[in-house]
Amino acid sequence: MMSSMLRLGLSAAKSSALPSNGIRASSIVCRSMSEKVSSTTSSLSRLDGVEELLTGTGGVPVNNKVEYAVSRVDDLVNWARKGSLWPMTFGLACCAVEMMHAAASRYDMERFGMVFRASPRQSDVMIVAGTLTNKMAPALRKVYDQMPEPRWVVSMGSCANGGGYYHYSYSVVRGCDRIVPVDIYVPGCPPTAEALLYGLLQLQKKIKGNKSLLLKLRK
């Protein structure tokens, strides 16, 4: 008699440990997941085939051989550009001393293919080193416009980045990016020669990942 009562108690405990609400919730979750899977399969079945995925805008098929050739030409041109950066000297304040330090024998920027040029028509990188005043801003823009395409700008130091110590001065431009588009910002007051070299290496990485010819082809 006692054994039968114990069996009944154990069976009741097992049934209470598994409530009906949990079973219903799990069944609802399984049902919603199956509905999502069926909806995705139905949307995939609407496609006419793989050719629809391989066509661009207007139903024009993409020629992978042409894209491959253009991308390889892009890589070759970018490799040549990043290995022959010719910065233009535009020293405006104490940051120019660190820029000259980076070009001296201790760091030797020329081993990266970077040679300073005093003419904007022979340079493709402008290093704005120092405080940019309102009187100097038109000259900066004029020199930038004389540089051939493609051209890049490196903002060196806190004054060139956002005004720096003279941010609230009436005669200082609060960042050279208000005058010319900037590609690399080098923080510091003044930044070290190592920081400038690191910024130029980051510019080389940016040039390496450029896909201008491929984007023109896809247009």
HELIX and SHEET records of a PDB file:
HELIX    1   1 MET A    2  ALA A   17  1                                  16    
HELIX    2   2 SER A   20  SER A   45  1                                  26    
HELIX    3   3 VAL A   50  LEU A   53  1                                   4    
HELIX    4   4 THR A   57  GLY A   59  5                                   3    
HELIX    5   5 ASN A   64  LYS A   82  1                                  19    
HELIX    6   6 CYS A   95  ALA A  103  1                                   9    
HELIX    7   7 MET A  109  PHE A  112  5                                   4    
HELIX    8   8 PRO A  120  GLN A  122  5                                   3    
HELIX    9   9 ALA A  137  GLN A  146  1                                  10    
HELIX   10  10 SER A  158  GLY A  162  1                                   5    
HELIX   11  11 GLY A  164  TYR A  166  5                                   3    
HELIX   12  12 CYS A  176  ARG A  178  5                                   3    
HELIX   13  13 ALA A  193  LYS A  208  1                                  16    
HELIX   14  14 SER A  212  ARG A  218  1                                   7    
SHEET    1   A 4 PRO A  87  GLY A  91  0                                        
SHEET    2   A 4 VAL A 125  ALA A 129  1                                        
SHEET    3   A 4 TRP A 152  MET A 156  1                                        
SHEET    4   A 4 ILE A 184  VAL A 186  1                                        
END                                                                             
